[in-house]
Amino acid sequence: TTGISPEVAADFSSGGFSNFFPRPDYQNAMVDAYIQALGPSAQAGQFNTTGRAYPDVSMQGTNFLITLDGQTQPVSGTSAAAPAFAAVIALLNDQLIAAGKPQLGFLNPLIYAAGSSGFNDVTTGSNPGCGTLGFPAAVGWDPVTGMGTPDFAKLLALAMSTTTRTPPPVSSSDSGSTASVTGAAGTGSVSA
């Protein structure tokens, strides 16, 4: 994402639906609602409505300052967004450990269930590309910003109140055991 108040989907963000991995059960309600709300569109027939949907979440992904060869410069994309999201999860786990609680583990079921209230929903912007208008951001999950950007205080409250942790799936019905984050320049599956 980019900007604040409001955050907007970065127009160079990716996202969509896998042609290789089926959609896991924990995504069904949110993704089906998005596809139904999308209705007939310019994308009809151009994406796999039953494939693994991504990204799961978003993160600010523009203008991260780095120093390269002694020069400070801004960078944007998944390479900036994914580590920032991982830092939020590390800080949540630090708080959980300090409270004597188990670490978060496999995040996706939490993200798509109660965890959805722990994110700032990004509802404007789109991800045009490949000769299409792309997908529009929308209320709830969307293939531009996923569930949205993390709200640390809300996620901490959710994590502290959740007593069980979900182990990663063993089947091949999920494309991985981590939340997907899309950055401004690609998909890891946090979205920028």
C-alpha atoms as an extended CHARMM CRD file, in Angstrom:
* protein
*
       192  EXT
         1         1  THR       CA              0.0000000000        0.0000000000        0.0000000000  PROA      1               0.0000000000
         2         2  THR       CA              0.9480000000        3.6210000000       -0.1660000000  PROA      2               0.0000000000
         3         3  GLY       CA             -0.1580000000        6.7510000000        1.6430000000  PROA      3               0.0000000000
         4         4  ILE       CA             -1.8820000000        7.2230000000        4.9760000000  PROA      4               0.0000000000
         5         5  SER       CA             -5.3580000000        8.4050000000        5.9240000000  PROA      5               0.0000000000
         6         6  PRO       CA             -6.3630000000        6.7070000000        3.7220000000  PROA      6               0.0000000000
         7         7  GLU       CA             -4.0120000000        3.9460000000        2.7000000000  PROA      7               0.0000000000
         8         8  VAL       CA             -4.3820000000        3.1400000000       -0.9870000000  PROA      8               0.0000000000
         9         9  ALA       CA             -3.4660000000       -0.0190000000       -2.8810000000  PROA      9               0.0000000000
        10        10  ALA       CA             -0.2100000000        0.5630000000       -4.7330000000  PROA      10              0.0000000000
        11        11  ASP       CA             -0.9510000000        0.3940000000       -8.4550000000  PROA      11              0.0000000000
        12        12  PHE       CA              2.1480000000       -1.7100000000       -9.0050000000  PROA      12              0.0000000000
        13        13  SER       CA              1.0230000000       -4.3500000000       -6.4870000000  PROA      13              0.0000000000
        14        14  SER       CA              0.2620000000       -7.8360000000       -7.6990000000  PROA      14              0.0000000000
        15        15  GLY       CA             -2.3770000000      -10.2750000000       -6.5710000000  PROA      15              0.0000000000
        16        16  GLY       CA             -4.8870000000      -12.7030000000       -7.9440000000  PROA      16              0.0000000000
        17        17  PHE       CA             -5.6250000000      -16.3990000000       -8.0570000000  PROA      17              0.0000000000
        18        18  SER       CA             -3.3050000000      -19.3720000000       -8.5640000000  PROA      18              0.0000000000
        19        19  ASN       CA             -3.6260000000      -21.6450000000      -11.5680000000  PROA      19              0.0000000000
        20        20  PHE       CA             -1.6210000000      -24.3140000000       -9.7030000000  PROA      20              0.0000000000
        21        21  PHE       CA             -2.7880000000      -24.4090000000       -6.0850000000  PROA      21              0.0000000000
        22        22  PRO       CA             -6.4000000000      -24.9020000000       -5.0000000000  PROA      22              0.0000000000
        23        23  ARG       CA             -7.9870000000      -22.4530000000       -2.5870000000  PROA      23              0.0000000000
        24        24  PRO       CA             -7.7010000000      -23.5920000000        1.0610000000  PROA      24              0.0000000000
        25        25  ASP       CA            -10.9350000000      -23.8430000000        3.0560000000  PROA      25              0.0000000000
        26        26  TYR       CA            -10.0820000000      -20.9620000000        5.3850000000  PROA      26              0.0000000000
        27        27  GLN       CA            -10.2310000000      -18.5600000000        2.4040000000  PROA      27              0.0000000000
        28        28  ASN       CA            -13.5890000000      -19.6550000000        1.0040000000  PROA      28              0.0000000000
        29        29  ALA       CA            -16.0060000000      -17.2680000000        2.7150000000  PROA      29              0.0000000000
        30        30  MET       CA            -13.9230000000      -14.1170000000        2.1770000000  PROA      30              0.0000000000
        31        31  VAL       CA            -12.8470000000      -14.8950000000       -1.3860000000  PROA      31              0.0000000000
        32        32  ASP       CA            -16.3000000000      -16.0670000000       -2.5000000000  PROA      32              0.0000000000
        33        33  ALA       CA            -17.7660000000      -12.8030000000       -1.1650000000  PROA      33              0.0000000000
        34        34  TYR       CA            -15.2440000000      -10.7880000000       -3.1910000000  PROA      34              0.0000000000
        35        35  ILE       CA            -15.8820000000      -12.7390000000       -6.4100000000  PROA      35              0.0000000000
        36        36  GLN       CA            -19.6550000000      -12.3940000000       -5.9680000000  PROA      36              0.0000000000
        37        37  ALA       CA            -19.3630000000       -8.6370000000       -5.3500000000  PROA      37              0.0000000000
        38        38  LEU       CA            -17.0590000000       -8.2910000000       -8.3790000000  PROA      38              0.0000000000
        39        39  GLY       CA            -19.8150000000       -9.6630000000      -10.6100000000  PROA      39              0.0000000000
        40        40  PRO       CA            -19.4000000000       -9.7380000000      -14.3690000000  PROA      40              0.0000000000
        41        41  SER       CA            -16.2740000000       -7.7810000000      -15.1480000000  PROA      41              0.0000000000
        42        42  ALA       CA            -13.5400000000       -7.1500000000      -17.6560000000  PROA      42              0.0000000000
        43        43  GLN       CA            -11.5850000000       -9.9340000000      -15.9260000000  PROA      43              0.0000000000
        44        44  ALA       CA            -14.2710000000      -12.5910000000      -16.5660000000  PROA      44              0.0000000000
        45        45  GLY       CA            -12.5710000000      -15.7550000000      -17.7580000000  PROA      45              0.0000000000
        46        46  GLN       CA             -9.1090000000      -14.3220000000      -17.1110000000  PROA      46              0.0000000000
        47        47  PHE       CA             -8.5460000000      -15.7890000000      -13.6590000000  PROA      47              0.0000000000
        48        48  ASN       CA             -9.0830000000      -19.0580000000      -11.8210000000  PROA      48              0.0000000000
        49        49  THR       CA            -11.9300000000      -18.4310000000       -9.3670000000  PROA      49              0.0000000000
        50        50  THR       CA            -11.1310000000      -21.6410000000       -7.4720000000  PROA      50              0.0000000000
        51        51  GLY       CA             -7.3760000000      -21.0920000000       -7.1400000000  PROA      51              0.0000000000
        52        52  ARG       CA             -5.4150000000      -20.0650000000       -4.0440000000  PROA      52              0.0000000000
        53        53  ALA       CA             -6.1350000000      -16.3670000000       -3.6210000000  PROA      53              0.0000000000
        54        54  TYR       CA             -3.3410000000      -13.9430000000       -2.8000000000  PROA      54              0.0000000000
        55        55  PRO       CA             -2.2010000000      -11.8020000000       -1.0950000000  PROA      55              0.0000000000
        56        56  ASP       CA             -3.3600000000      -12.6120000000        2.4170000000  PROA      56              0.0000000000
        57        57  VAL       CA             -2.3130000000       -9.2390000000        3.8550000000  PROA      57              0.0000000000
        58        58  SER       CA             -0.7710000000       -5.9140000000        2.8610000000  PROA      58              0.0000000000
        59        59  MET       CA              1.8760000000       -3.6280000000        4.2280000000  PROA      59              0.0000000000
        60        60  GLN       CA              3.1750000000       -0.1960000000        3.3960000000  PROA      60              0.0000000000
        61        61  GLY       CA              5.5650000000       -0.8190000000        0.5280000000  PROA      61              0.0000000000
        62        62  THR       CA              6.7680000000        2.5300000000       -0.7810000000  PROA      62              0.0000000000
        63        63  ASN       CA              9.6360000000        4.8530000000        0.0490000000  PROA      63              0.0000000000
        64        64  PHE       CA             11.5780000000        2.6990000000        2.5250000000  PROA      64              0.0000000000
        65        65  LEU       CA             14.9330000000        4.3820000000        2.9820000000  PROA      65              0.0000000000
        66        66  ILE       CA             18.0380000000        2.2510000000        2.5340000000  PROA      66              0.0000000000
        67        67  THR       CA             21.7280000000        3.0760000000        2.3560000000  PROA      67              0.0000000000
        68        68  LEU       CA             23.5730000000        1.6390000000       -0.6190000000  PROA      68              0.0000000000
        69        69  ASP       CA             27.2380000000        2.4750000000       -1.2540000000  PROA      69              0.0000000000
        70        70  GLY       CA             26.9750000000        5.2920000000        1.2820000000  PROA      70              0.0000000000
        71        71  GLN       CA             23.9690000000        6.8550000000       -0.4460000000  PROA      71              0.0000000000
        72        72  THR       CA             20.4860000000        6.9840000000        1.0770000000  PROA      72              0.0000000000
        73        73  GLN       CA             17.7110000000        6.2050000000       -1.3740000000  PROA      73              0.0000000000
        74        74  PRO       CA             14.0570000000        5.1410000000       -1.3000000000  PROA      74              0.0000000000
        75        75  VAL       CA             13.0000000000        1.6410000000       -2.3910000000  PROA      75              0.0000000000
        76        76  SER       CA              9.5550000000        0.1540000000       -2.8410000000  PROA      76              0.0000000000
        77        77  GLY       CA              8.0190000000       -3.2780000000       -3.2500000000  PROA      77              0.0000000000
        78        78  THR       CA              7.6500000000       -6.6600000000       -1.6280000000  PROA      78              0.0000000000
        79        79  SER       CA             11.3020000000       -6.5730000000       -0.6280000000  PROA      79              0.0000000000
        80        80  ALA       CA             10.3970000000       -3.7160000000        1.7120000000  PROA      80              0.0000000000
        81        81  ALA       CA              6.8660000000       -4.7890000000        2.6900000000  PROA      81              0.0000000000
        82        82  ALA       CA              7.4760000000       -8.4570000000        3.5730000000  PROA      82              0.0000000000
        83        83  PRO       CA             10.2380000000       -7.8430000000        6.1500000000  PROA      83              0.0000000000
        84        84  ALA       CA              8.1700000000       -5.0490000000        7.7220000000  PROA      84              0.0000000000
        85        85  PHE       CA              5.2100000000       -7.4250000000        8.0950000000  PROA      85              0.0000000000
        86        86  ALA       CA              7.5030000000      -10.1280000000        9.4970000000  PROA      86              0.0000000000
        87        87  ALA       CA              8.7330000000       -7.5840000000       12.0710000000  PROA      87              0.0000000000
        88        88  VAL       CA              5.1410000000       -6.9800000000       13.2280000000  PROA      88              0.0000000000
        89        89  ILE       CA              4.6530000000      -10.7350000000       13.7210000000  PROA      89              0.0000000000
        90        90  ALA       CA              8.0050000000      -10.9990000000       15.5480000000  PROA      90              0.0000000000
        91        91  LEU       CA              6.9350000000       -8.2140000000       17.9270000000  PROA      91              0.0000000000
        92        92  LEU       CA              3.5940000000       -9.9650000000       18.5170000000  PROA      92              0.0000000000
        93        93  ASN       CA              5.4170000000      -13.2290000000       19.2810000000  PROA      93              0.0000000000
        94        94  ASP       CA              7.7590000000      -11.3630000000       21.6500000000  PROA      94              0.0000000000
        95        95  GLN       CA              4.7510000000      -10.0700000000       23.6030000000  PROA      95              0.0000000000
        96        96  LEU       CA              3.1590000000      -13.5380000000       23.6540000000  PROA      96              0.0000000000
        97        97  ILE       CA              6.3470000000      -15.1890000000       24.9450000000  PROA      97              0.0000000000
        98        98  ALA       CA              6.7220000000      -12.5000000000       27.6270000000  PROA      98              0.0000000000
        99        99  ALA       CA              3.1410000000      -13.2950000000       28.7270000000  PROA      99              0.0000000000
       100       100  GLY       CA              3.8860000000      -17.0520000000       28.8530000000  PROA      100             0.0000000000
       101       101  LYS       CA              1.6760000000      -17.7950000000       25.8290000000  PROA      101             0.0000000000
       102       102  PRO       CA              2.4750000000      -19.8400000000       22.7210000000  PROA      102             0.0000000000
       103       103  GLN       CA              3.7750000000      -18.1200000000       19.5940000000  PROA      103             0.0000000000
       104       104  LEU       CA              1.4420000000      -17.4770000000       16.6780000000  PROA      104             0.0000000000
       105       105  GLY       CA              2.5340000000      -20.2600000000       14.3270000000  PROA      105             0.0000000000
       106       106  PHE       CA              0.5500000000      -20.6770000000       11.0870000000  PROA      106             0.0000000000
       107       107  LEU       CA             -1.1600000000      -17.3030000000       10.6370000000  PROA      107             0.0000000000
       108       108  ASN       CA             -3.6530000000      -17.8180000000        7.8200000000  PROA      108             0.0000000000
       109       109  PRO       CA             -6.6090000000      -19.2960000000        9.7580000000  PROA      109             0.0000000000
       110       110  LEU       CA             -6.3240000000      -16.4400000000       12.2870000000  PROA      110             0.0000000000
       111       111  ILE       CA             -6.0840000000      -13.8700000000        9.4990000000  PROA      111             0.0000000000
       112       112  TYR       CA             -9.2330000000      -15.1220000000        7.7750000000  PROA      112             0.0000000000
       113       113  ALA       CA            -11.2580000000      -15.6840000000       10.9600000000  PROA      113             0.0000000000
       114       114  ALA       CA            -11.0370000000      -13.3910000000       13.9790000000  PROA      114             0.0000000000
       115       115  GLY       CA             -7.8160000000      -11.8780000000       12.6940000000  PROA      115             0.0000000000
       116       116  SER       CA             -9.6400000000       -9.9380000000       10.0030000000  PROA      116             0.0000000000
       117       117  SER       CA            -10.6250000000       -7.4380000000       12.6770000000  PROA      117             0.0000000000
       118       118  GLY       CA             -6.9330000000       -6.8880000000       13.3830000000  PROA      118             0.0000000000
       119       119  PHE       CA             -6.2870000000       -5.2530000000       10.0250000000  PROA      119             0.0000000000
       120       120  ASN       CA             -6.9210000000       -1.8680000000        8.4550000000  PROA      120             0.0000000000
       121       121  ASP       CA             -9.0960000000       -2.5730000000        5.4290000000  PROA      121             0.0000000000
       122       122  VAL       CA             -7.7240000000       -0.8860000000        2.3010000000  PROA      122             0.0000000000
       123       123  THR       CA            -10.6620000000       -0.2150000000       -0.0090000000  PROA      123             0.0000000000
       124       124  THR       CA             -9.3000000000        2.0650000000       -2.7310000000  PROA      124             0.0000000000
       125       125  GLY       CA             -6.9090000000        1.4370000000       -5.5870000000  PROA      125             0.0000000000
       126       126  SER       CA             -6.3220000000       -1.4270000000       -7.9900000000  PROA      126             0.0000000000
       127       127  ASN       CA             -3.5490000000       -3.5010000000       -9.5510000000  PROA      127             0.0000000000
       128       128  PRO       CA             -3.6860000000       -2.9460000000      -13.3270000000  PROA      128             0.0000000000
       129       129  GLY       CA             -1.4210000000       -4.9670000000      -15.5530000000  PROA      129             0.0000000000
       130       130  CYS       CA             -1.1230000000       -7.5810000000      -18.2840000000  PROA      130             0.0000000000
       131       131  GLY       CA             -3.4890000000       -5.6170000000      -20.4980000000  PROA      131             0.0000000000
       132       132  THR       CA             -6.2730000000       -5.5650000000      -17.8760000000  PROA      132             0.0000000000
       133       133  LEU       CA             -7.6900000000       -3.0460000000      -15.4320000000  PROA      133             0.0000000000
       134       134  GLY       CA             -6.6600000000       -5.4110000000      -12.6610000000  PROA      134             0.0000000000
       135       135  PHE       CA             -8.6930000000       -6.1040000000       -9.5710000000  PROA      135             0.0000000000
       136       136  PRO       CA            -10.2150000000       -3.3120000000       -7.5030000000  PROA      136             0.0000000000
       137       137  ALA       CA             -9.6220000000       -3.0730000000       -3.7680000000  PROA      137             0.0000000000
       138       138  ALA       CA            -12.8530000000       -3.6090000000       -1.8270000000  PROA      138             0.0000000000
       139       139  VAL       CA            -14.2970000000       -4.0020000000        1.6530000000  PROA      139             0.0000000000
       140       140  GLY       CA            -12.9870000000       -7.2250000000        3.2100000000  PROA      140             0.0000000000
       141       141  TRP       CA            -10.4990000000       -9.4730000000        1.4200000000  PROA      141             0.0000000000
       142       142  ASP       CA             -9.4610000000       -8.4720000000       -2.1010000000  PROA      142             0.0000000000
       143       143  PRO       CA             -6.7250000000       -9.6100000000       -4.5130000000  PROA      143             0.0000000000
       144       144  VAL       CA             -4.9600000000       -6.2730000000       -4.2770000000  PROA      144             0.0000000000
       145       145  THR       CA             -4.4940000000       -5.8270000000       -0.5150000000  PROA      145             0.0000000000
       146       146  GLY       CA             -5.6920000000       -9.0950000000        1.0120000000  PROA      146             0.0000000000
       147       147  MET       CA             -7.2380000000       -8.4720000000        4.4340000000  PROA      147             0.0000000000
       148       148  GLY       CA             -5.4480000000       -5.1110000000        4.6820000000  PROA      148             0.0000000000
       149       149  THR       CA             -2.5440000000       -3.7550000000        6.7150000000  PROA      149             0.0000000000
       150       150  PRO       CA             -1.8160000000       -4.8620000000       10.2910000000  PROA      150             0.0000000000
       151       151  ASP       CA             -3.0310000000       -2.8730000000       13.2870000000  PROA      151             0.0000000000
       152       152  PHE       CA             -0.5420000000       -3.9020000000       15.9750000000  PROA      152             0.0000000000
       153       153  ALA       CA             -2.7310000000       -3.1030000000       18.9970000000  PROA      153             0.0000000000
       154       154  LYS       CA             -5.7340000000       -4.9730000000       17.5900000000  PROA      154             0.0000000000
       155       155  LEU       CA             -3.6170000000       -7.9530000000       16.5080000000  PROA      155             0.0000000000
       156       156  LEU       CA             -1.9800000000       -8.0870000000       19.9270000000  PROA      156             0.0000000000
       157       157  ALA       CA             -5.3680000000       -8.1680000000       21.6330000000  PROA      157             0.0000000000
       158       158  LEU       CA             -6.5000000000      -10.9650000000       19.2940000000  PROA      158             0.0000000000
       159       159  ALA       CA             -3.3000000000      -12.9390000000       19.8040000000  PROA      159             0.0000000000
       160       160  MET       CA             -3.4940000000      -12.6060000000       23.5960000000  PROA      160             0.0000000000
       161       161  SER       CA             -7.1230000000      -13.7680000000       23.6100000000  PROA      161             0.0000000000
       162       162  THR       CA             -6.5380000000      -16.7630000000       21.3290000000  PROA      162             0.0000000000
       163       163  THR       CA             -5.5600000000      -19.7870000000       23.3760000000  PROA      163             0.0000000000
       164       164  THR       CA             -4.9190000000      -22.2740000000       20.5880000000  PROA      164             0.0000000000
       165       165  ARG       CA             -2.5370000000      -22.0700000000       17.6770000000  PROA      165             0.0000000000
       166       166  THR       CA             -3.0620000000      -23.7400000000       14.3120000000  PROA      166             0.0000000000
       167       167  PRO       CA             -0.2240000000      -25.9000000000       12.9890000000  PROA      167             0.0000000000
       168       168  PRO       CA              0.5970000000      -25.4930000000        9.2870000000  PROA      168             0.0000000000
       169       169  PRO       CA             -1.3030000000      -27.7590000000        6.8750000000  PROA      169             0.0000000000
       170       170  VAL       CA              0.3530000000      -30.9870000000        5.8310000000  PROA      170             0.0000000000
       171       171  SER       CA             -1.6520000000      -31.3910000000        2.6180000000  PROA      171             0.0000000000
       172       172  SER       CA             -0.7980000000      -29.7720000000       -0.6860000000  PROA      172             0.0000000000
       173       173  SER       CA             -4.0190000000      -27.7280000000       -0.6240000000  PROA      173             0.0000000000
       174       174  ASP       CA             -2.1530000000      -24.6210000000        0.4890000000  PROA      174             0.0000000000
       175       175  SER       CA              0.6410000000      -22.9460000000       -1.4150000000  PROA      175             0.0000000000
       176       176  GLY       CA              2.7430000000      -22.5390000000        1.7010000000  PROA      176             0.0000000000
       177       177  SER       CA              2.8040000000      -22.2990000000        5.4560000000  PROA      177             0.0000000000
       178       178  THR       CA              3.2310000000      -18.5590000000        5.6670000000  PROA      178             0.0000000000
       179       179  ALA       CA              0.8870000000      -15.6940000000        5.0720000000  PROA      179             0.0000000000
       180       180  SER       CA              1.2010000000      -14.3740000000        1.5700000000  PROA      180             0.0000000000
       181       181  VAL       CA              2.3090000000      -10.7860000000        1.3010000000  PROA      181             0.0000000000
       182       182  THR       CA              2.2550000000       -8.5980000000       -1.8040000000  PROA      182             0.0000000000
       183       183  GLY       CA              4.6430000000       -5.7530000000       -2.0530000000  PROA      183             0.0000000000
       184       184  ALA       CA              4.5490000000       -2.9880000000       -4.5210000000  PROA      184             0.0000000000
       185       185  ALA       CA              6.5970000000       -4.9420000000       -7.0320000000  PROA      185             0.0000000000
       186       186  GLY       CA              5.4600000000       -8.5230000000       -6.5910000000  PROA      186             0.0000000000
       187       187  THR       CA              4.0690000000      -11.2470000000       -4.4540000000  PROA      187             0.0000000000
       188       188  GLY       CA              5.5420000000      -13.0020000000       -1.5110000000  PROA      188             0.0000000000
       189       189  SER       CA              2.1450000000      -12.6640000000       -0.2770000000  PROA      189             0.0000000000
       190       190  VAL       CA              2.0850000000       -9.3980000000        1.6200000000  PROA      190             0.0000000000
       191       191  SER       CA              0.7960000000       -6.5800000000       -0.5400000000  PROA      191             0.0000000000
       192       192  ALA       CA              2.3550000000       -3.1610000000       -0.6600000000  PROA      192             0.0000000000
